Structure formats: C-alpha cells, structure tokens
C-alpha cells in the first residue's frame, strides 16, 4: 500500500474515531462517564464492521481499546448484547414452567386455602344454613440463589484481539445463564432412573402405572400410552373431591423421543379398532387427530445429564402454566430478572495524568456475570410421567 494511501486511511480512521468519541461521554463535573444510547449503538456498529474485515473500523477500535473509556464502554456493549440475546432466545422450559418473582433472598412462603368448594347442602324452610370453612394448606417455600462467574482479559489480548472473541462473549454468557436455569428446572422432574422419585410417587398418583389407574406400568410413548397418562392426570381431585380440569398439556421428551412425539402429534388421522359394530367385530373407526389441539411438544436436551438410565425413553406430561397451580415454578429476584454484567474499576493511572483500563498489578481487565433465580416444585398433581421401561 502506498504511503499516501496509508496516510489517507489513518486520517479517515481518526476522523471516524473522533466522531464516535464525540458521542462517548459527557462529564458531570466529577469526571464520571455518562453514556448515551447512540454511543453504544455507534460502537456496536464499529465492532460489526471490524469483524467483517473493515480496516478503517479495526484501526478506530485499536485506538479505542487503549483509552480510559474501553472497560466501561465494553461492559455496556456486552450488557446490552446480553439483554438483547436473552430476550430473543426464549428457554423451552417456560412452555411448562411458570415464572414468578420474589423481593429478596429470604424464604418466600406460598400460602393456599383449600375447601369451601363442595356441593351446597339443601336448606329447609326457616332452617339455619350449615357452616363451612376453609382449610389452610401447608405453605410452599420458594427461594432464589445467586449464580455467576468472572473472567479477565490481558492487556496483550486486548491489543491483539481481532474482535471475534469479543463478539462471542455475550453469547457465551447467555448460554451459561440459560444452561444454569434449564438444568435446575430439569432436575426438578428428572431423576437418575428417568423421573424424579421425589416428585413422582404412588402417593401422588402421578406415575403412569396400574396403581394410578393405567392399564400398564411405565409404558413406552405411544398414542395408547398418552391416553393412559391423560386417564391418570384426569383422576386427580381437589380437596373437596372434585376433578381437577386440565385444558391443555405439554408433552416433554428428550431428543431420542422427539420423532415419536412429533409423529403422534402431526398425524392427520387416527385409526381406532372399535369392534362390536353393526356389521362385524373388526369395525375400524378413523378420526381426525384431536391430540394436536390438546398437546404441545417440548424437548429437554438435559434429561440425559441427570438420568443414568431410561434417559432415552422417559416422557412427561405437564398441565398448562396458565393453570392456578403449575407443577413447577422459576422465580427471579425483582429488578434482577436477567443476567447482569459488571466490570472491575481500574486502579491505575499514567504518570502525568490519564487513567488506564487495566489493573496496576497484572495489566488485566476483569468482568463478572451474575444471575439470581430459584426453581421450585409447586403442584405434583399437575404432572404425570413414565420412564418408558415397561415395568
């Protein structure tokens, strides 16, 4: 490249950086940076251009990376990217898990009242109305916990970075937060043998087996097995002895059962052997696939991380999260519903004036991600399961 071209490139890069720098900050009298939305948008645009091989953008960013604004600006860029990606990538567990919130780290008690719903008694003329009263349920404890991690960038890596690693950081943080949540939810209902034996018990009558009214025990996923599962779920009654109505359910399977589940749900028609018809005992009834309107399918790829056996055959039904009492719930700390990114303030400055982004001791820039949530079992009667073993 000719010297004149290099000079022109340098001047253009400096001009561009000056325009971006003019947006970067306003001083409040104490020298604190206050960043505007257009500032971050401009810098993100510069990041993307440099990643696409734009030399002018790379030059401007190399200059930006050695200014005192870099750690704060980069944290803001990562945080905004983290929020955007978190909002656009909806975790699948939300299809069958309710989302709530708590105000602090102390135990939050979920209180409930049962009773009062039994059939009314007949009241004779001038007779006193019979008294009835509510019964307080055992409170359910919900709590949140703090999760996170930190990482550092050396001064050398920042100077030599081609930007691709910086662009990937927000996505990796999103993946870490989503994986943490997804695994916590999965462990609420998945156990080493397929289903979690604390949630699915004969006492709760929520295992697809003969004890709960099904015609077989732990059947493999099939059209007939789904019918047995709906029978088990439909047998659940409230405190007053009345059926708990379930309008819609989500079928949760691992990756291995996904084809089977989708074949069942997407079949256009179902052929049912009826027998005993007007003409002979082998009459067949063909109906439209009504299950497509009743069921939705969700895949939990983390089943195999907990289940050491029956991971490929276990399947679960969850009542809709719009029901008053869902099977599972995830709570967030109010005001901290999404992962948060922090950057460590530098503790060094140049002789003669001017701060630097890295630490005095190690020339490192440090970042930290924090996420606060909790996962709780709420209502065992809102779910049923089979480990698919047939026994």
C-alpha positions in Angstrom: 0.0 0.0 0.0 1.3 3.5 -0.9 2.3 5.8 1.9 -0.3 8.3 0.7 -3.0 5.6 0.9 -1.8 4.7 4.5 -2.0 8.3 5.5 -5.4 8.7 4.0 -6.6 5.5 5.8 -5.1 6.9 9.1 -6.8 10.2 8.7 -10.2 8.6 7.8 -9.9 6.3 10.8 -9.0 9.1 13.2 -11.9 11.2 11.8 -14.3 8.3 12.3 -13.0 7.7 15.8 -13.3 11.4 16.7 -17.0 11.3 15.6 -17.6 8.2 17.8 -15.6 9.7 20.6 -17.7 12.9 20.5 -20.7 10.7 21.4 -18.9 8.7 24.0 -19.3 10.8 27.1 -20.4 13.9 28.9 -18.6 14.9 32.0 -20.8 15.7 35.1 -18.3 17.9 36.9 -16.7 15.0 38.8 -15.4 13.3 35.6 -17.8 10.4 35.7 -18.8 9.0 32.3 -22.4 9.0 31.3 -23.1 7.0 28.2 -26.0 7.5 25.8 -27.8 5.0 23.7 -26.4 6.3 20.5 -22.9 5.9 21.9 -23.3 2.2 22.4 -25.1 1.8 19.0 -22.3 3.5 17.3 -19.7 1.4 19.0 -21.6 -1.9 18.3 -21.7 -0.9 14.6 -18.0 -0.3 14.7 -17.5 -3.8 16.2 -19.5 -5.4 13.5 -17.7 -3.5 10.7 -14.3 -4.5 12.1 -15.4 -8.2 12.4 -16.4 -8.1 8.7 -12.8 -7.0 7.8 -13.3 -3.3 7.6 -9.7 -1.9 8.1 -10.9 1.6 9.0 -13.1 0.2 11.7 -10.3 -2.0 13.0 -8.0 1.0 13.2 -10.5 3.0 15.1 -11.1 0.2 17.5 -7.4 -0.3 18.2 -7.2 3.3 19.2 -10.4 3.0 21.3 -9.0 -0.1 23.2 -6.2 1.9 24.8 -8.4 4.8 26.0 -9.8 5.0 29.6 -13.3 4.5 28.2 -12.7 1.0 27.0 -13.6 -1.1 30.0 -16.8 0.8 30.8 -17.9 1.0 27.2 -17.2 -2.6 26.5 -19.1 -3.6 29.6 -22.1 -1.6 28.4 -21.9 -3.1 24.9 -21.7 -6.7 26.4 -24.5 -6.0 28.8 -26.8 -4.6 26.0 -25.9 -7.5 23.8 -26.6 -9.9 26.7 -30.0 -8.4 27.3 -30.9 -8.5 23.6 -29.9 -12.1 23.1 -31.6 -13.1 26.4 -34.9 -11.5 25.3 -34.8 -13.1 21.8 -33.9 -16.7 22.9 -36.8 -18.0 24.9 -35.9 -21.0 27.0 -38.1 -24.0 26.2 -38.7 -24.9 29.8 -41.0 -21.8 30.0 -43.6 -23.8 28.0 -44.3 -26.0 31.1 -42.9 -24.0 34.0 -44.5 -20.9 35.5 -42.3 -17.8 36.0 -42.7 -15.7 39.2 -40.7 -13.3 41.4 -39.6 -12.7 45.0 -38.5 -9.5 46.6 -35.3 -10.7 48.4 -33.2 -13.7 49.4 -35.3 -14.7 52.4 -37.7 -17.7 52.1 -40.9 -16.7 50.4 -43.9 -18.7 51.6 -46.7 -19.6 49.1 -49.9 -19.9 51.0 -53.1 -21.6 49.9 -56.6 -22.2 51.0 -58.5 -25.4 50.3 -62.1 -26.4 50.9 -65.3 -24.4 50.5 -66.0 -25.9 47.1 -68.1 -28.9 48.0 -71.7 -29.2 46.7 -74.0 -27.0 48.7 -76.4 -28.5 51.2 -80.1 -28.2 50.8 -81.6 -25.7 53.3 -85.1 -26.2 54.7 -87.7 -23.5 55.4 -86.6 -21.4 58.3 -83.6 -23.7 58.8 -80.1 -22.5 59.7 -77.6 -22.5 56.9 -74.9 -25.1 57.6 -71.5 -23.6 58.2 -68.4 -24.4 56.1 -64.9 -23.1 56.4 -61.6 -23.1 54.5 -58.6 -25.3 55.3 -55.1 -23.8 55.2 -52.6 -25.7 53.1 -49.1 -26.5 54.0 -47.0 -23.5 52.8 -44.6 -24.0 49.9 -41.2 -22.4 50.3 -39.7 -20.6 47.4 -36.2 -19.0 47.4 -33.7 -17.6 45.0 -29.9 -18.1 44.9 -27.1 -16.2 43.2 -25.1 -17.7 40.4 -22.2 -16.3 38.4 -18.6 -16.3 37.3 -15.8 -13.9 36.3 -13.2 -13.7 33.6 -10.3 -11.5 32.7 -8.7 -10.1 29.6 -5.0 -9.5 29.4 -3.7 -6.2 28.0 -1.9 -8.2 25.3 -5.0 -10.0 24.2 -7.0 -6.8 24.0 -4.3 -5.1 21.9 -4.0 -8.2 19.6 -7.7 -9.2 19.5 -9.3 -9.4 16.1 -12.7 -8.8 17.6 -14.2 -12.2 17.0 -13.7 -13.3 20.6 -15.2 -10.1 21.9 -18.3 -10.6 19.7 -18.7 -14.1 21.1 -18.6 -13.2 24.8 -22.2 -12.1 25.2 -23.5 -15.3 23.5 -21.4 -17.4 25.8 -22.7 -15.6 28.9 -26.3 -16.1 27.6 -25.6 -19.8 27.1 -24.1 -20.1 30.6 -27.1 -18.5 32.2 -29.7 -20.4 30.1 -27.9 -23.7 30.8 -27.9 -23.0 34.6 -31.6 -22.3 34.6 -32.5 -25.2 32.3 -30.6 -27.8 34.3 -32.1 -26.6 37.5 -35.6 -27.0 36.1 -34.8 -30.3 34.6 -33.6 -31.7 37.9 -36.9 -30.9 39.5 -38.6 -33.6 37.5 -35.8 -35.8 36.1 -34.1 -38.4 38.4 -31.4 -41.0 37.9 -33.9 -43.6 36.8 -35.8 -41.4 34.5 -38.3 -39.4 36.6 -37.6 -37.7 39.9 -38.9 -40.1 42.6 -39.5 -37.1 45.0 -42.0 -35.6 42.6 -43.5 -38.7 41.0 -44.7 -41.2 43.6 -47.6 -43.6 44.2 -48.7 -41.3 46.9 -49.2 -38.5 44.4 -50.7 -40.9 41.9 -48.8 -39.2 39.1 -46.8 -42.2 37.7 -48.4 -43.8 34.6 -48.9 -47.2 36.2 -51.7 -49.6 37.3 -51.7 -48.2 40.8 -52.9 -44.8 39.4 -55.4 -46.4 37.1 -53.5 -47.0 33.9 -53.6 -50.4 32.2 -49.9 -50.8 32.1 -46.9 -49.6 34.1 -44.3 -47.1 32.7 -45.4 -47.7 29.1 -43.3 -46.5 26.2 -44.5 -43.4 24.4 -47.4 -44.1 22.1 -50.9 -43.0 21.3 -52.3 -45.5 23.7 -49.8 -44.6 26.4 -50.8 -40.9 26.1 -54.4 -42.0 26.6 -53.4 -43.8 29.8 -51.4 -40.7 31.0 -54.5 -38.5 30.5 -56.5 -41.0 32.5 -54.0 -40.8 35.4 -54.0 -37.0 35.2 -57.8 -36.9 35.0 -58.2 -39.0 38.1 -56.7 -36.2 40.3 -59.2 -34.5 42.6 -59.1 -31.4 44.7 -59.6 -31.2 48.4 -63.4 -31.3 48.0 -63.2 -34.4 45.9 -63.9 -32.8 42.5 -61.9 -33.4 39.3 -59.1 -31.0 38.5 -59.8 -29.9 35.0 -56.8 -29.7 32.6 -57.4 -27.8 29.4 -54.1 -28.3 27.7 -50.9 -30.2 28.4 -47.3 -30.1 27.3 -45.5 -33.4 26.4 -41.8 -33.2 27.4 -39.4 -35.6 25.9 -35.7 -36.0 25.3 -34.2 -35.7 21.8 -34.5 -39.5 21.2 -38.3 -39.4 21.6 -38.8 -36.3 19.6 -39.5 -38.1 16.3 -42.1 -40.3 18.0 -43.8 -37.4 19.7 -44.0 -35.4 16.5 -45.3 -38.3 14.5 -48.1 -38.7 17.0 -49.0 -35.0 17.2 -48.7 -34.4 13.4 -50.7 -37.4 12.2 -53.7 -36.2 10.2 -55.9 -39.1 11.2 -56.1 -41.8 13.9 -57.4 -45.3 13.2 -59.0 -46.9 16.2 -60.1 -50.5 16.5 -63.6 -50.4 17.9 -65.2 -53.8 17.3 -68.8 -54.7 18.1 -70.2 -52.6 15.2 -73.4 -53.2 13.3 -71.6 -55.5 10.8 -68.7 -57.3 12.4 -66.4 -57.3 15.4 -63.5 -55.8 13.4 -65.0 -52.5 12.6 -62.5 -49.6 12.4 -63.1 -46.0 13.3 -61.0 -43.3 11.6 -60.9 -39.9 13.4 -59.1 -36.6 13.0 -56.1 -36.2 15.2 -57.7 -34.4 18.2 -54.4 -34.5 20.1 -52.9 -31.8 18.0 -55.3 -29.3 19.7 -54.7 -30.7 23.2 -51.0 -31.3 23.3 -47.8 -29.4 22.6 -44.3 -30.9 22.5 -41.2 -29.6 24.2 -37.8 -31.1 24.1 -35.5 -31.2 27.2 -32.0 -32.0 26.0 -30.7 -32.1 29.6 -32.7 -35.2 30.6 -29.6 -37.3 29.9 -27.4 -35.1 32.2 -29.4 -36.4 35.2 -30.9 -39.7 34.2 -28.3 -42.5 34.2 -31.0 -45.0 32.9 -34.2 -44.6 30.8 -33.0 -41.2 29.6 -34.0 -42.1 26.0 -37.4 -43.5 26.9 -38.8 -41.2 29.7 -41.6 -38.8 28.9 -43.6 -36.3 31.0 -46.9 -34.5 30.8 -47.4 -31.1 32.4 -50.6 -29.2 32.8 -50.7 -25.7 31.2 -48.8 -23.0 33.1 -52.0 -20.9 32.9 -53.5 -23.2 35.5 -53.8 -21.8 39.0 -51.2 -24.3 40.3 -48.5 -25.4 37.9 -46.2 -28.3 38.6 -43.0 -26.2 38.5 -42.1 -22.6 39.0 -39.0 -20.5 38.5 -38.7 -17.2 40.5 -36.4 -14.2 39.8 -35.3 -11.6 42.2 -37.3 -8.5 41.5 -35.3 -6.0 39.5 -32.8 -8.7 38.5 -34.8 -10.9 36.2 -31.9 -11.3 33.7 -28.2 -11.9 33.8 -26.1 -8.8 34.7 -22.6 -8.0 33.6 -20.1 -6.0 35.7 -16.6 -4.6 35.0 -14.0 -4.1 37.7 -12.9 -0.4 38.1 -9.2 0.1 37.1 -6.8 1.0 39.9 -4.0 2.6 37.8 -3.2 5.8 36.0 -0.4 7.1 33.9 2.3 9.3 35.3 1.4 12.8 34.1 -2.3 12.1 34.1 -4.9 9.9 32.5 -6.4 6.6 33.7 -5.9 3.2 32.0 -8.4 0.4 31.7 -6.2 -2.4 33.1 -5.2 -3.2 36.7 -2.0 -1.8 38.1 -0.7 -5.3 39.3 -1.4 -7.5 36.3 -2.5 -5.4 33.3 -5.8 -7.3 33.3 -9.4 -6.2 32.7 -11.9 -8.2 34.8 -15.6 -8.9 34.1 -18.2 -10.6 36.2 -21.6 -12.1 35.3 -24.4 -12.5 38.0 -27.8 -14.2 37.8 -30.3 -14.7 40.6 -33.2 -17.2 40.4 -34.7 -20.2 42.1 -36.6 -23.3 40.9 -39.4 -25.0 43.0 -41.9 -27.8 42.8 -45.4 -26.5 43.3 -48.1 -29.0 42.5 -47.3 -32.7 41.9 -50.9 -33.3 40.6 -50.2 -31.1 37.6 -47.8 -33.6 36.0 -47.6 -37.3 35.3 -44.6 -39.3 34.0 -43.5 -42.6 32.6 -39.9 -43.8 32.4 -40.9 -45.9 29.3 -39.3 -49.1 30.7 -42.5 -51.1 30.6 -42.0 -52.2 34.2 
